[in-house]
């Protein structure tokens, strides 16, 4: 909307052309999102459900009574700002709607007096992930001149053709996993938001400065994504609203994002990674999220369906193990997990883009 308006106003007022600068749009999205959530969120606490104490969570009583589900506010803010600031096409509109629907399913569970249950939430996550994957497969096939979908992978200089059905399967698995591991990581004040913020900034920089830049993409032997800059604007917009939330969620937190926030955040990260054409970027954005939450999901899955016990001496999510068995404080968990993720991110990005 603003991008189009800038093109119209330029003929009357020259500086209006700045509204068609992706750098300006990124700055507007980042700062506007932060300021709206930073100052607006506390006014919505009274409309939010309150935490009833999370099952199997260390120090659940500390969270009990706090406003939860506030992800509904910052995700809705993100969607509205994206419609205003981002040059959109049919798939970006679909992505925003699906992200909002993922938030809505989480929020309805947050406010429900009885939990929806693991299977119901898992099926809903799977359904939304599958729809997004099918739409993304159609979108990517239309972007390529030969109508095919390709992955570009580490250590290879040429693209790899991926059959649409295989792409949909891989994408659905990654989206579903990203949703649920991000949700599992939301258990220590500021932890999930901080790790997701690193993921968003990482993928935003990659989309804007590397994949969205013709010369740099050519130099690094990676495919150029024509609308990479548009995706970067959305990514930085989400980073901005998340910063606004983190202002209130830093230890000791005043509010909690709930499933409304964590599920939508995980979904959007996974979607951006699949949009990039390299699923291995998920290791750069979300390694600690996957280790922290994903190993617990695998442990429960193997135990429940195959009666196989693994990692019996480790409590999951891993942040609970560190707090109970290693006596780490919430701040220590946050800082140490953040340091490890930053080290992994730098190493993986270097390997993916330079060793080709």
C-alpha positions, 0 to 999 in steps of 0.5 A, spaced: 500 500 500 505 505 502 509 502 496 504 504 491 502 510 494 509 512 494 509 511 486 503 515 485 505 521 490 512 522 487 510 526 481 507 531 486 512 531 491 519 528 489 521 525 496 515 521 496 520 516 492 523 514 498 517 510 500 519 505 494 526 504 497 526 497 501 531 500 506 526 505 508 520 500 508 525 496 513 526 501 517 519 503 518 517 496 519 522 495 524 521 501 528 513 502 527 512 495 529 517 496 536 513 502 538 506 500 537 507 494 541 512 497 546 507 502 548 500 499 546 501 492 549 500 494 556 493 497 554 491 490 552 493 486 558 485 486 561 483 483 554 487 477 555 487 470 558 491 469 564 496 464 565 493 458 569 500 454 570 503 450 565 504 443 565 511 440 566 514 446 567 519 448 572 517 454 576 510 454 573 507 458 579 511 464 577 508 465 571 501 463 574 496 469 573 500 473 568 497 475 562 498 470 556 496 470 549 499 477 548 502 474 541 495 475 538 496 482 539 503 483 536 502 478 531 496 482 529 500 488 529 505 485 524 500 482 519 496 489 519 503 493 518 505 488 513 499 489 509 500 497 509 508 497 508 510 491 504 509 490 496 504 484 496 502 479 491 497 473 492 502 468 496 505 474 501 497 475 502 496 468 503 502 467 508 500 473 512 493 470 513 496 463 514 500 466 520 494 469 523 490 463 523 496 459 526 496 465 531 488 464 532 489 457 533 494 458 539 490 464 542 483 460 542 487 454 546 490 460 551 483 462 553 480 455 553 479 453 560 481 446 558 487 444 554 485 442 546 490 437 547 496 435 543 493 431 538 488 436 536 493 442 536 498 437 532 493 436 527 491 443 526 498 445 525 499 440 520 493 442 516 495 449 516 503 447 514 500 443 509 496 448 506 502 453 506 506 448 503 502 447 497 501 454 496 508 455 496 510 450 491 505 453 486 508 460 487 515 457 487 514 454 480 511 460 477 517 464 479 522 459 475 522 460 468 522 453 466 516 452 471 520 447 476 522 448 484 529 447 485 533 447 492 540 450 492 544 446 497 551 447 501 557 444 498 554 444 491 554 450 486 548 447 482 541 447 483 537 441 485 530 439 482 525 437 487 519 434 485 513 438 487 510 432 491 517 432 495 517 439 496 510 439 499 512 433 504 519 436 506 516 443 507 510 441 511 515 437 516 519 443 516 513 448 518 510 443 523 517 442 526 518 449 527 512 451 530 512 445 535 519 446 537 518 454 538 512 453 542 516 448 546 522 453 547 517 458 550 518 456 558 523 461 560 522 469 560 525 472 554 528 465 551 523 464 546 523 471 543 530 472 544 532 466 540 526 467 535 529 474 534 536 472 532 532 467 527 528 473 524 534 478 523 538 472 520 533 470 515 532 478 514 539 479 512 540 473 508 533 475 504 535 482 503 543 483 502 544 476 499 538 472 496 535 479 494 541 482 491 543 480 484 550 481 484 552 478 491 547 472 489 551 471 483 558 472 486 556 467 492 553 462 486 546 462 489 539 463 486 537 470 486 530 471 489 527 477 485 522 479 491 527 477 497 527 485 499 519 484 500 520 478 504 525 482 508 521 487 510 516 483 513 521 479 516 524 485 520 517 488 521 516 481 525 522 482 528 520 489 530 514 487 534 517 482 537 522 487 540 516 490 543 514 484 546 521 482 549 521 489 552 515 486 557 517 479 557 524 480 559 526 477 566 522 478 570 516 478 565 510 482 565 506 478 560 507 471 556 506 470 548 502 464 549 501 459 544 498 465 540 505 467 539 510 461 539 506 457 534 505 463 529 513 465 530 515 458 528 511 458 522 513 464 519 520 462 520 519 455 517 516 459 511 521 464 510 526 458 510 523 454 505 522 460 501 529 461 501 530 455 497 535 452 502 532 448 508 538 447 511 538 455 513 534 452 519 540 450 522 543 457 522 536 460 524 533 455 529 539 450 531 538 451 539 530 452 538 530 445 535 535 442 540 531 445 546 524 443 544 525 438 538 529 433 542 523 433 547 518 431 541 522 426 539 523 423 546 516 423 547 514 420 540 519 414 540 516 413 547 509 413 546 509 410 539 515 405 539 516 404 547 523 406 545 527 410 551 532 415 549 536 420 553 533 418 560 537 422 564 536 429 560 529 433 562 526 436 556 525 442 554 533 442 555 532 449 558 528 445 564 534 440 565 539 446 565 535 450 571 534 443 575 540 439 574 545 445 573 542 450 577 542 455 572 538 461 573 533 464 568 538 469 566 544 464 565 539 460 560 537 466 556 545 468 555 548 462 554 543 459 549 543 466 546 551 465 545 551 458 543 546 460 537 550 466 535 556 462 534 552 456 530 549 462 526 555 465 524 558 458 523 553 455 519 552 461 514 559 461 513 559 454 511 553 455 507 555 461 503 562 460 502 564 453 501 560 451 495 
